[in-house]
Amino acid sequence: MYILFPIGVMYYFGTNLDGRFSVPDFWPKEGQTHRIPYEKDEMLSEIERLRTRRLALKAKRLEEEARSRGTAR
């Protein structure tokens, strides 16, 4: 019993692991992931893109806060 149970578990989980526990398309493809910029102009354009996104989100947040303050009073 003490020897048969671990051997049975190892046999059950040890055979055909790819068929039982694999998840198809788990890792993203090359075009679906972020690409790290290495060139200076690419870095500057990425910084500018992040800056404009941050400012747009800040403006939207401030507008929502102003709208919520206006309705609360």
PDB file of N, CA, C and O in Angstrom, chain B, residues numbered from 101:
ATOM      1  N   MET B 101       0.827  -1.194   0.000  1.00  0.00           N
ATOM      2  CA  MET B 101       0.000   0.000   0.000  1.00  0.00           C
ATOM      3  C   MET B 101       0.869   1.255   0.000  1.00  0.00           C
ATOM      4  O   MET B 101       0.631   2.180  -0.777  1.00  0.00           O
ATOM      5  N   TYR B 102       1.877   1.287   0.872  1.00  0.00           N
ATOM      6  CA  TYR B 102       2.723   2.473   0.974  1.00  0.00           C
ATOM      7  C   TYR B 102       3.589   2.668  -0.262  1.00  0.00           C
ATOM      8  O   TYR B 102       4.015   3.783  -0.561  1.00  0.00           O
ATOM      9  N   ILE B 103       3.843   1.602  -0.961  1.00  0.00           N
ATOM     10  CA  ILE B 103       4.675   1.705  -2.158  1.00  0.00           C
ATOM     11  C   ILE B 103       3.802   1.797  -3.408  1.00  0.00           C
ATOM     12  O   ILE B 103       4.161   2.490  -4.359  1.00  0.00           O
ATOM     13  N   LEU B 104       2.682   1.122  -3.417  1.00  0.00           N
ATOM     14  CA  LEU B 104       1.834   1.094  -4.600  1.00  0.00           C
ATOM     15  C   LEU B 104       1.148   2.435  -4.870  1.00  0.00           C
ATOM     16  O   LEU B 104       1.023   2.831  -6.029  1.00  0.00           O
ATOM     17  N   PHE B 105       0.708   3.132  -3.845  1.00  0.00           N
ATOM     18  CA  PHE B 105       0.000   4.401  -4.048  1.00  0.00           C
ATOM     19  C   PHE B 105       0.888   5.451  -4.717  1.00  0.00           C
ATOM     20  O   PHE B 105       0.469   6.025  -5.722  1.00  0.00           O
ATOM     21  N   PRO B 106       2.101   5.734  -4.209  1.00  0.00           N
ATOM     22  CA  PRO B 106       2.943   6.729  -4.913  1.00  0.00           C
ATOM     23  C   PRO B 106       3.302   6.307  -6.333  1.00  0.00           C
ATOM     24  O   PRO B 106       3.388   7.146  -7.229  1.00  0.00           O
ATOM     25  N   ILE B 107       3.510   5.011  -6.539  1.00  0.00           N
ATOM     26  CA  ILE B 107       3.828   4.546  -7.887  1.00  0.00           C
ATOM     27  C   ILE B 107       2.623   4.741  -8.801  1.00  0.00           C
ATOM     28  O   ILE B 107       2.779   5.135  -9.957  1.00  0.00           O
ATOM     29  N   GLY B 108       1.432   4.471  -8.296  1.00  0.00           N
ATOM     30  CA  GLY B 108       0.222   4.682  -9.092  1.00  0.00           C
ATOM     31  C   GLY B 108       0.009   6.146  -9.430  1.00  0.00           C
ATOM     32  O   GLY B 108      -0.359   6.482 -10.556  1.00  0.00           O
ATOM     33  N   VAL B 109       0.238   7.019  -8.455  1.00  0.00           N
ATOM     34  CA  VAL B 109       0.099   8.460  -8.705  1.00  0.00           C
ATOM     35  C   VAL B 109       1.121   8.917  -9.723  1.00  0.00           C
ATOM     36  O   VAL B 109       0.786   9.660 -10.646  1.00  0.00           O
ATOM     37  N   MET B 110       2.366   8.483  -9.571  1.00  0.00           N
ATOM     38  CA  MET B 110       3.402   8.873 -10.532  1.00  0.00           C
ATOM     39  C   MET B 110       3.083   8.350 -11.931  1.00  0.00           C
ATOM     40  O   MET B 110       3.330   9.040 -12.920  1.00  0.00           O
ATOM     41  N   TYR B 111       2.539   7.143 -12.020  1.00  0.00           N
ATOM     42  CA  TYR B 111       2.191   6.603 -13.326  1.00  0.00           C
ATOM     43  C   TYR B 111       1.022   7.371 -13.932  1.00  0.00           C
ATOM     44  O   TYR B 111       1.044   7.690 -15.120  1.00  0.00           O
ATOM     45  N   TYR B 112       0.002   7.674 -13.128  1.00  0.00           N
ATOM     46  CA  TYR B 112      -1.177   8.376 -13.637  1.00  0.00           C
ATOM     47  C   TYR B 112      -0.815   9.779 -14.124  1.00  0.00           C
ATOM     48  O   TYR B 112      -1.213  10.175 -15.220  1.00  0.00           O
ATOM     49  N   PHE B 113      -0.066  10.530 -13.319  1.00  0.00           N
ATOM     50  CA  PHE B 113       0.266  11.899 -13.691  1.00  0.00           C
ATOM     51  C   PHE B 113       1.514  11.990 -14.556  1.00  0.00           C
ATOM     52  O   PHE B 113       1.770  13.032 -15.160  1.00  0.00           O
ATOM     53  N   GLY B 114       2.289  10.927 -14.625  1.00  0.00           N
ATOM     54  CA  GLY B 114       3.545  10.968 -15.369  1.00  0.00           C
ATOM     55  C   GLY B 114       3.420  10.624 -16.824  1.00  0.00           C
ATOM     56  O   GLY B 114       4.312  10.945 -17.609  1.00  0.00           O
ATOM     57  N   THR B 115       2.337   9.977 -17.212  1.00  0.00           N
ATOM     58  CA  THR B 115       2.193   9.596 -18.608  1.00  0.00           C
ATOM     59  C   THR B 115       1.272  10.581 -19.311  1.00  0.00           C
ATOM     60  O   THR B 115       0.232  10.968 -18.778  1.00  0.00           O
ATOM     61  N   ASN B 116       1.656  10.972 -20.482  1.00  0.00           N
ATOM     62  CA  ASN B 116       0.859  11.850 -21.339  1.00  0.00           C
ATOM     63  C   ASN B 116       0.545  13.189 -20.659  1.00  0.00           C
ATOM     64  O   ASN B 116      -0.605  13.629 -20.645  1.00  0.00           O
ATOM     65  N   LEU B 117       1.559  13.821 -20.106  1.00  0.00           N
ATOM     66  CA  LEU B 117       1.365  15.113 -19.442  1.00  0.00           C
ATOM     67  C   LEU B 117       0.955  16.201 -20.429  1.00  0.00           C
ATOM     68  O   LEU B 117       0.134  17.058 -20.102  1.00  0.00           O
ATOM     69  N   ASP B 118       1.517  16.175 -21.624  1.00  0.00           N
ATOM     70  CA  ASP B 118       1.183  17.205 -22.605  1.00  0.00           C
ATOM     71  C   ASP B 118      -0.285  17.147 -23.004  1.00  0.00           C
ATOM     72  O   ASP B 118      -0.920  18.182 -23.207  1.00  0.00           O
ATOM     73  N   GLY B 119      -0.808  15.971 -23.114  1.00  0.00           N
ATOM     74  CA  GLY B 119      -2.208  15.832 -23.497  1.00  0.00           C
ATOM     75  C   GLY B 119      -3.178  16.233 -22.398  1.00  0.00           C
ATOM     76  O   GLY B 119      -4.277  16.704 -22.690  1.00  0.00           O
ATOM     77  N   ARG B 120      -2.796  16.057 -21.153  1.00  0.00           N
ATOM     78  CA  ARG B 120      -3.702  16.340 -20.042  1.00  0.00           C
ATOM     79  C   ARG B 120      -3.642  17.779 -19.554  1.00  0.00           C
ATOM     80  O   ARG B 120      -4.671  18.385 -19.257  1.00  0.00           O
ATOM     81  N   PHE B 121      -2.448  18.315 -19.473  1.00  0.00           N
ATOM     82  CA  PHE B 121      -2.287  19.595 -18.800  1.00  0.00           C
ATOM     83  C   PHE B 121      -1.835  20.734 -19.701  1.00  0.00           C
ATOM     84  O   PHE B 121      -1.483  21.800 -19.195  1.00  0.00           O
ATOM     85  N   SER B 122      -1.831  20.552 -20.988  1.00  0.00           N
ATOM     86  CA  SER B 122      -1.393  21.629 -21.871  1.00  0.00           C
ATOM     87  C   SER B 122      -2.563  22.560 -22.176  1.00  0.00           C
ATOM     88  O   SER B 122      -3.707  22.125 -22.305  1.00  0.00           O
ATOM     89  N   VAL B 123      -2.251  23.840 -22.287  1.00  0.00           N
ATOM     90  CA  VAL B 123      -3.251  24.843 -22.628  1.00  0.00           C
ATOM     91  C   VAL B 123      -2.876  25.394 -23.994  1.00  0.00           C
ATOM     92  O   VAL B 123      -1.818  26.006 -24.136  1.00  0.00           O
ATOM     93  N   PRO B 124      -3.717  25.192 -25.002  1.00  0.00           N
ATOM     94  CA  PRO B 124      -3.353  25.684 -26.336  1.00  0.00           C
ATOM     95  C   PRO B 124      -3.336  27.210 -26.379  1.00  0.00           C
ATOM     96  O   PRO B 124      -4.192  27.872 -25.793  1.00  0.00           O
ATOM     97  N   ASP B 125      -2.356  27.748 -27.077  1.00  0.00           N
ATOM     98  CA  ASP B 125      -2.166  29.190 -27.258  1.00  0.00           C
ATOM     99  C   ASP B 125      -2.055  29.930 -25.924  1.00  0.00           C
ATOM    100  O   ASP B 125      -2.637  31.001 -25.752  1.00  0.00           O
ATOM    101  N   PHE B 126      -1.304  29.352 -24.982  1.00  0.00           N
ATOM    102  CA  PHE B 126      -1.122  29.987 -23.679  1.00  0.00           C
ATOM    103  C   PHE B 126      -0.190  31.186 -23.784  1.00  0.00           C
ATOM    104  O   PHE B 126      -0.500  32.257 -23.263  1.00  0.00           O
ATOM    105  N   TRP B 127       0.930  31.023 -24.442  1.00  0.00           N
ATOM    106  CA  TRP B 127       1.886  32.119 -24.584  1.00  0.00           C
ATOM    107  C   TRP B 127       1.500  32.989 -25.766  1.00  0.00           C
ATOM    108  O   TRP B 127       1.090  32.466 -26.802  1.00  0.00           O
ATOM    109  N   PRO B 128       1.620  34.314 -25.636  1.00  0.00           N
ATOM    110  CA  PRO B 128       1.252  35.203 -26.741  1.00  0.00           C
ATOM    111  C   PRO B 128       2.236  35.093 -27.899  1.00  0.00           C
ATOM    112  O   PRO B 128       3.400  34.730 -27.730  1.00  0.00           O
ATOM    113  N   LYS B 129       1.729  35.417 -29.065  1.00  0.00           N
ATOM    114  CA  LYS B 129       2.571  35.392 -30.264  1.00  0.00           C
ATOM    115  C   LYS B 129       3.492  36.615 -30.267  1.00  0.00           C
ATOM    116  O   LYS B 129       3.369  37.501 -29.421  1.00  0.00           O
ATOM    117  N   GLU B 130       4.396  36.649 -31.211  1.00  0.00           N
ATOM    118  CA  GLU B 130       5.378  37.733 -31.298  1.00  0.00           C
ATOM    119  C   GLU B 130       4.712  39.098 -31.485  1.00  0.00           C
ATOM    120  O   GLU B 130       5.140  40.073 -30.867  1.00  0.00           O
ATOM    121  N   GLY B 131       3.690  39.189 -32.309  1.00  0.00           N
ATOM    122  CA  GLY B 131       3.045  40.466 -32.581  1.00  0.00           C
ATOM    123  C   GLY B 131       2.067  40.919 -31.508  1.00  0.00           C
ATOM    124  O   GLY B 131       1.608  42.061 -31.537  1.00  0.00           O
ATOM    125  N   GLN B 132       1.740  40.039 -30.557  1.00  0.00           N
ATOM    126  CA  GLN B 132       0.762  40.372 -29.529  1.00  0.00           C
ATOM    127  C   GLN B 132       1.399  40.950 -28.270  1.00  0.00           C
ATOM    128  O   GLN B 132       0.684  41.419 -27.384  1.00  0.00           O
ATOM    129  N   THR B 133       2.703  40.926 -28.173  1.00  0.00           N
ATOM    130  CA  THR B 133       3.376  41.394 -26.957  1.00  0.00           C
ATOM    131  C   THR B 133       3.954  42.783 -27.173  1.00  0.00           C
ATOM    132  O   THR B 133       3.995  43.285 -28.297  1.00  0.00           O
ATOM    133  N   HIS B 134       4.388  43.382 -26.113  1.00  0.00           N
ATOM    134  CA  HIS B 134       5.028  44.677 -26.192  1.00  0.00           C
ATOM    135  C   HIS B 134       6.418  44.526 -26.777  1.00  0.00           C
ATOM    136  O   HIS B 134       7.084  43.511 -26.576  1.00  0.00           O
ATOM    137  N   ARG B 135       6.838  45.526 -27.487  1.00  0.00           N
ATOM    138  CA  ARG B 135       8.176  45.529 -28.069  1.00  0.00           C
ATOM    139  C   ARG B 135       8.981  46.606 -27.370  1.00  0.00           C
ATOM    140  O   ARG B 135       8.579  47.769 -27.358  1.00  0.00           O
ATOM    141  N   ILE B 136      10.086  46.245 -26.799  1.00  0.00           N
ATOM    142  CA  ILE B 136      10.914  47.190 -26.051  1.00  0.00           C
ATOM    143  C   ILE B 136      11.693  48.046 -27.046  1.00  0.00           C
ATOM    144  O   ILE B 136      12.393  47.505 -27.902  1.00  0.00           O
ATOM    145  N   PRO B 137      11.582  49.379 -26.949  1.00  0.00           N
ATOM    146  CA  PRO B 137      12.340  50.227 -27.867  1.00  0.00           C
ATOM    147  C   PRO B 137      13.812  50.301 -27.445  1.00  0.00           C
ATOM    148  O   PRO B 137      14.124  50.462 -26.265  1.00  0.00           O
ATOM    149  N   TYR B 138      14.699  50.183 -28.422  1.00  0.00           N
ATOM    150  CA  TYR B 138      16.126  50.241 -28.151  1.00  0.00           C
ATOM    151  C   TYR B 138      16.771  51.491 -28.745  1.00  0.00           C
ATOM    152  O   TYR B 138      17.779  51.971 -28.226  1.00  0.00           O
ATOM    153  N   GLU B 139      16.209  52.015 -29.812  1.00  0.00           N
ATOM    154  CA  GLU B 139      16.759  53.203 -30.451  1.00  0.00           C
ATOM    155  C   GLU B 139      16.257  54.459 -29.742  1.00  0.00           C
ATOM    156  O   GLU B 139      15.185  54.465 -29.138  1.00  0.00           O
ATOM    157  N   LYS B 140      17.054  55.516 -29.829  1.00  0.00           N
ATOM    158  CA  LYS B 140      16.718  56.747 -29.116  1.00  0.00           C
ATOM    159  C   LYS B 140      15.411  57.361 -29.619  1.00  0.00           C
ATOM    160  O   LYS B 140      14.586  57.792 -28.814  1.00  0.00           O
ATOM    161  N   ASP B 141      15.214  57.407 -30.928  1.00  0.00           N
ATOM    162  CA  ASP B 141      13.985  57.999 -31.450  1.00  0.00           C
ATOM    163  C   ASP B 141      12.763  57.171 -31.095  1.00  0.00           C
ATOM    164  O   ASP B 141      11.686  57.724 -30.873  1.00  0.00           O
ATOM    165  N   GLU B 142      12.914  55.841 -31.037  1.00  0.00           N
ATOM    166  CA  GLU B 142      11.812  55.000 -30.602  1.00  0.00           C
ATOM    167  C   GLU B 142      11.480  55.260 -29.135  1.00  0.00           C
ATOM    168  O   GLU B 142      10.309  55.294 -28.757  1.00  0.00           O
ATOM    169  N   MET B 143      12.505  55.442 -28.316  1.00  0.00           N
ATOM    170  CA  MET B 143      12.284  55.726 -26.893  1.00  0.00           C
ATOM    171  C   MET B 143      11.580  57.066 -26.707  1.00  0.00           C
ATOM    172  O   MET B 143      10.664  57.190 -25.894  1.00  0.00           O
ATOM    173  N   LEU B 144      12.013  58.059 -27.463  1.00  0.00           N
ATOM    174  CA  LEU B 144      11.388  59.376 -27.346  1.00  0.00           C
ATOM    175  C   LEU B 144       9.931  59.349 -27.810  1.00  0.00           C
ATOM    176  O   LEU B 144       9.071  59.990 -27.205  1.00  0.00           O
ATOM    177  N   SER B 145       9.660  58.615 -28.873  1.00  0.00           N
ATOM    178  CA  SER B 145       8.269  58.536 -29.333  1.00  0.00           C
ATOM    179  C   SER B 145       7.407  57.766 -28.322  1.00  0.00           C
ATOM    180  O   SER B 145       6.237  58.096 -28.131  1.00  0.00           O
ATOM    181  N   GLU B 146       7.971  56.756 -27.685  1.00  0.00           N
ATOM    182  CA  GLU B 146       7.219  56.017 -26.663  1.00  0.00           C
ATOM    183  C   GLU B 146       6.967  56.887 -25.435  1.00  0.00           C
ATOM    184  O   GLU B 146       5.885  56.832 -24.850  1.00  0.00           O
ATOM    185  N   ILE B 147       7.948  57.682 -25.043  1.00  0.00           N
ATOM    186  CA  ILE B 147       7.769  58.610 -23.915  1.00  0.00           C
ATOM    187  C   ILE B 147       6.683  59.625 -24.242  1.00  0.00           C
ATOM    188  O   ILE B 147       5.842  59.935 -23.397  1.00  0.00           O
ATOM    189  N   GLU B 148       6.700  60.137 -25.455  1.00  0.00           N
ATOM    190  CA  GLU B 148       5.678  61.106 -25.863  1.00  0.00           C
ATOM    191  C   GLU B 148       4.285  60.473 -25.888  1.00  0.00           C
ATOM    192  O   GLU B 148       3.306  61.100 -25.482  1.00  0.00           O
ATOM    193  N   ARG B 149       4.201  59.235 -26.364  1.00  0.00           N
ATOM    194  CA  ARG B 149       2.920  58.534 -26.385  1.00  0.00           C
ATOM    195  C   ARG B 149       2.389  58.321 -24.969  1.00  0.00           C
ATOM    196  O   ARG B 149       1.201  58.520 -24.714  1.00  0.00           O
ATOM    197  N   LEU B 150       3.259  57.919 -24.056  1.00  0.00           N
ATOM    198  CA  LEU B 150       2.852  57.712 -22.663  1.00  0.00           C
ATOM    199  C   LEU B 150       2.461  59.031 -22.003  1.00  0.00           C
ATOM    200  O   LEU B 150       1.531  59.071 -21.198  1.00  0.00           O
ATOM    201  N   ARG B 151       3.166  60.106 -22.340  1.00  0.00           N
ATOM    202  CA  ARG B 151       2.858  61.420 -21.764  1.00  0.00           C
ATOM    203  C   ARG B 151       1.478  61.898 -22.218  1.00  0.00           C
ATOM    204  O   ARG B 151       0.687  62.379 -21.407  1.00  0.00           O
ATOM    205  N   THR B 152       1.194  61.764 -23.508  1.00  0.00           N
ATOM    206  CA  THR B 152      -0.113  62.204 -24.000  1.00  0.00           C
ATOM    207  C   THR B 152      -1.236  61.345 -23.418  1.00  0.00           C
ATOM    208  O   THR B 152      -2.316  61.849 -23.111  1.00  0.00           O
ATOM    209  N   ARG B 153      -0.972  60.041 -23.269  1.00  0.00           N
ATOM    210  CA  ARG B 153      -1.981  59.166 -22.661  1.00  0.00           C
ATOM    211  C   ARG B 153      -2.224  59.556 -21.209  1.00  0.00           C
ATOM    212  O   ARG B 153      -3.370  59.612 -20.764  1.00  0.00           O
ATOM    213  N   ARG B 154      -1.143  59.827 -20.463  1.00  0.00           N
ATOM    214  CA  ARG B 154      -1.279  60.213 -19.063  1.00  0.00           C
ATOM    215  C   ARG B 154      -2.044  61.524 -18.928  1.00  0.00           C
ATOM    216  O   ARG B 154      -2.907  61.654 -18.060  1.00  0.00           O
ATOM    217  N   LEU B 155      -1.733  62.496 -19.783  1.00  0.00           N
ATOM    218  CA  LEU B 155      -2.419  63.782 -19.708  1.00  0.00           C
ATOM    219  C   LEU B 155      -3.893  63.663 -20.096  1.00  0.00           C
ATOM    220  O   LEU B 155      -4.744  64.340 -19.520  1.00  0.00           O
ATOM    221  N   ALA B 156      -4.191  62.809 -21.064  1.00  0.00           N
ATOM    222  CA  ALA B 156      -5.589  62.602 -21.451  1.00  0.00           C
ATOM    223  C   ALA B 156      -6.369  61.950 -20.319  1.00  0.00           C
ATOM    224  O   ALA B 156      -7.505  62.337 -20.045  1.00  0.00           O
ATOM    225  N   LEU B 157      -5.772  60.969 -19.663  1.00  0.00           N
ATOM    226  CA  LEU B 157      -6.443  60.328 -18.531  1.00  0.00           C
ATOM    227  C   LEU B 157      -6.613  61.296 -17.363  1.00  0.00           C
ATOM    228  O   LEU B 157      -7.622  61.256 -16.659  1.00  0.00           O
ATOM    229  N   LYS B 158      -5.619  62.166 -17.160  1.00  0.00           N
ATOM    230  CA  LYS B 158      -5.716  63.151 -16.078  1.00  0.00           C
ATOM    231  C   LYS B 158      -6.835  64.145 -16.366  1.00  0.00           C
ATOM    232  O   LYS B 158      -7.608  64.495 -15.475  1.00  0.00           O
ATOM    233  N   ALA B 159      -6.917  64.598 -17.615  1.00  0.00           N
ATOM    234  CA  ALA B 159      -7.970  65.539 -17.981  1.00  0.00           C
ATOM    235  C   ALA B 159      -9.346  64.886 -17.823  1.00  0.00           C
ATOM    236  O   ALA B 159     -10.287  65.527 -17.354  1.00  0.00           O
ATOM    237  N   LYS B 160      -9.461  63.623 -18.211  1.00  0.00           N
ATOM    238  CA  LYS B 160     -10.727  62.917 -18.064  1.00  0.00           C
ATOM    239  C   LYS B 160     -11.090  62.762 -16.582  1.00  0.00           C
ATOM    240  O   LYS B 160     -12.247  62.934 -16.198  1.00  0.00           O
ATOM    241  N   ARG B 161     -10.087  62.435 -15.757  1.00  0.00           N
ATOM    242  CA  ARG B 161     -10.333  62.276 -14.323  1.00  0.00           C
ATOM    243  C   ARG B 161     -10.761  63.590 -13.687  1.00  0.00           C
ATOM    244  O   ARG B 161     -11.683  63.613 -12.872  1.00  0.00           O
ATOM    245  N   LEU B 162     -10.096  64.687 -14.053  1.00  0.00           N
ATOM    246  CA  LEU B 162     -10.459  65.995 -13.508  1.00  0.00           C
ATOM    247  C   LEU B 162     -11.858  66.409 -13.950  1.00  0.00           C
ATOM    248  O   LEU B 162     -12.608  67.008 -13.179  1.00  0.00           O
ATOM    249  N   GLU B 163     -12.203  66.088 -15.188  1.00  0.00           N
ATOM    250  CA  GLU B 163     -13.541  66.401 -15.684  1.00  0.00           C
ATOM    251  C   GLU B 163     -14.603  65.608 -14.916  1.00  0.00           C
ATOM    252  O   GLU B 163     -15.654  66.144 -14.563  1.00  0.00           O
ATOM    253  N   GLU B 164     -14.319  64.331 -14.662  1.00  0.00           N
ATOM    254  CA  GLU B 164     -15.255  63.506 -13.889  1.00  0.00           C
ATOM    255  C   GLU B 164     -15.397  64.025 -12.458  1.00  0.00           C
ATOM    256  O   GLU B 164     -16.500  64.045 -11.913  1.00  0.00           O
ATOM    257  N   GLU B 165     -14.286  64.443 -11.849  1.00  0.00           N
ATOM    258  CA  GLU B 165     -14.347  64.982 -10.494  1.00  0.00           C
ATOM    259  C   GLU B 165     -15.145  66.283 -10.457  1.00  0.00           C
ATOM    260  O   GLU B 165     -15.938  66.503  -9.542  1.00  0.00           O
ATOM    261  N   ALA B 166     -14.935  67.141 -11.449  1.00  0.00           N
ATOM    262  CA  ALA B 166     -15.671  68.398 -11.492  1.00  0.00           C
ATOM    263  C   ALA B 166     -17.157  68.140 -11.698  1.00  0.00           C
ATOM    264  O   ALA B 166     -17.999  68.821 -11.112  1.00  0.00           O
ATOM    265  N   ARG B 167     -17.475  67.153 -12.533  1.00  0.00           N
ATOM    266  CA  ARG B 167     -18.864  66.816 -12.778  1.00  0.00           C
ATOM    267  C   ARG B 167     -19.512  66.241 -11.522  1.00  0.00           C
ATOM    268  O   ARG B 167     -20.671  66.535 -11.228  1.00  0.00           O
ATOM    269  N   SER B 168     -18.765  65.420 -10.781  1.00  0.00           N
ATOM    270  CA  SER B 168     -19.332  64.823  -9.576  1.00  0.00           C
ATOM    271  C   SER B 168     -19.471  65.868  -8.464  1.00  0.00           C
ATOM    272  O   SER B 168     -20.403  65.790  -7.664  1.00  0.00           O
ATOM    273  N   ARG B 169     -18.568  66.834  -8.403  1.00  0.00           N
ATOM    274  CA  ARG B 169     -18.695  67.914  -7.415  1.00  0.00           C
ATOM    275  C   ARG B 169     -19.881  68.800  -7.725  1.00  0.00           C
ATOM    276  O   ARG B 169     -20.559  69.280  -6.816  1.00  0.00           O
ATOM    277  N   GLY B 170     -20.132  69.017  -8.993  1.00  0.00           N
ATOM    278  CA  GLY B 170     -21.244  69.861  -9.407  1.00  0.00           C
ATOM    279  C   GLY B 170     -22.591  69.243  -9.087  1.00  0.00           C
ATOM    280  O   GLY B 170     -23.542  69.955  -8.763  1.00  0.00           O
ATOM    281  N   THR B 171     -22.682  67.928  -9.175  1.00  0.00           N
ATOM    282  CA  THR B 171     -23.957  67.278  -8.880  1.00  0.00           C
ATOM    283  C   THR B 171     -24.140  67.025  -7.388  1.00  0.00           C
ATOM    284  O   THR B 171     -25.268  66.864  -6.923  1.00  0.00           O
ATOM    285  N   ALA B 172     -23.036  66.987  -6.629  1.00  0.00           N
ATOM    286  CA  ALA B 172     -23.127  66.692  -5.197  1.00  0.00           C
ATOM    287  C   ALA B 172     -23.626  67.895  -4.421  1.00  0.00           C
ATOM    288  O   ALA B 172     -24.264  67.723  -3.383  1.00  0.00           O
ATOM    289  N   ARG B 173     -23.362  69.092  -4.880  1.00  0.00           N
ATOM    290  CA  ARG B 173     -23.745  70.288  -4.140  1.00  0.00           C
ATOM    291  C   ARG B 173     -25.143  70.709  -4.416  1.00  0.00           C
ATOM    292  O   ARG B 173     -25.609  71.705  -3.863  1.00  0.00           O
TER     293      ARG B 173
END
